[in-house]
Amino acid sequence: MTRLLILIISCLGAFNAIAQSNLKVVQTQAGKISGTVSKDNSIHIFKGIPFAAPPVGDLRWKAPQPVKPWQGVKACTEFAQSPIQAKPNEFGVYTREFLIKDEPLSEDCLYLNVWTGARSSKEKRAVMVWIYGGGFVSGGTNVPIYDGEALARKGIILVSITYRVGILGFFAHPELSKESGHNASGNYGLMDQIAALKWVKENIAAFGGDPDKVTIAGQSAGSMSVNSLVASPLAKGLFRNAIAESGASFISGPYSSTTLAQAEEAGLKTAEKFGAHSLKELRNLPADELLKQFGGRPIVDGYVLPKSITDLFAAGQENPVTLLTGWNEDDAFVGNLLNAADYRADLKAKHPDDYEQWLKYFPGNTDEQAERSQINISRDLTFGIQNYTWANVQAGKGKKVFLYRFTRRMPATGDFVKYGAFHTAEVPYAFNNLRFVNRPFEQVDQHLADEISSYWVNFVKKGNPNGKGLTAWPVYNAHRSQTMYLGENPRARSLEDKAALDFILKVKSR
């Protein structure tokens, strides 16, 4: 009877709290909106809030424009359409939990979502703005593992934003540069992110948030976006902290930014392939037709990115942030793995001048050892070296940085076992969203997800991941290289492959 009474009192308390909330209808600068609430009525959820005008018609390949105000109350109860892209088919280890829904996809895609546990607009909760990955050619906010309810329950506001991807988000052309007014083109996806951050700055107080306590966070291309936003003068004053998971653009690599001249030249060739002789003809092409031209990445355009990210940081022109960054143990994209003999032959062919040094750091005496080295090389060249460099640059400026390595091999069956702590595996842990992932999780996973999400929330709140009940996470410096290893038993220790990363940096700087 006592338990029943406690349950009744608890439910009444929750309903009373929601009844007292003034967030049933929120006044944004463009108009009033309504949303939904979580099952226990503790979290307000607003989905599909427009933060810019639909980038369609004459607005295709233009900077995001202001939202047209509306009358009445707009119901923001469902995710809006994702940016148009190729059909999100499952591949490798990436099952539906890691992908957007098949439909709807549209050019009309500039919307964001808010999860808040605030009871009134007078609260000033810290805000985390999530930027999805997808190689700059795919992604969206309706991915199950990006649900913001669990993080909102820990006291922050979670905002997830969309941005244009692929050819619609990163297409440059001399005529587009000419009409822009800034002699620049191509970074529409980044400008969308900046427009969303400006919306947060102007509107988040109405949801109980503090516009001066914003942390930008992202993974993969989202992490590279975070890196670009920290570097961009257009994002000045829009955030104070940054979380960058597996991705940055300091060292040349597969996702490095390109120059405006290179991007414009590629744009001319693309227009020629379509037989389009003017911007009007390009803008009249069906979006589905445009998707046949695959690709997209940030551009050093002289406007959004005045110089390369490396040069902007070297000149001290980046936006000041406290940084939490890292990568995963198996952050790699490797095809068929070679046996030991073939691996050594391939390594020698690629690096004849310093083959012995490569073999020292990435040995291949056995087939098993060679396979591990191939994974490590892919991981370090694609992601590890980027976030490691950012950590060192940040620490070298005397600014706080917290470095991690996610090592938990996500429990799996069948073919999925081989992927280990794969690219993106940390995201459902950081969001405390294992319930959305179809894997045979153990109690240690539930505990780890609670710990990692608490680290992330603490960092968003105060620029420091540490908190009561958590293993101490030291500030990183290049000398001691203290790194938080996030696995079965989270603990801090020196970065174990620091020498290998330093070697790669030395090779890359030649």
Summary of the structure (lengths in Angstrom):
residues: 510
radius of gyration: 23.1
end to end distance: 74.7
largest distance: 78.3
contacts: 1758
relative contact order: 0.11
helix: 39%
strand: 17%
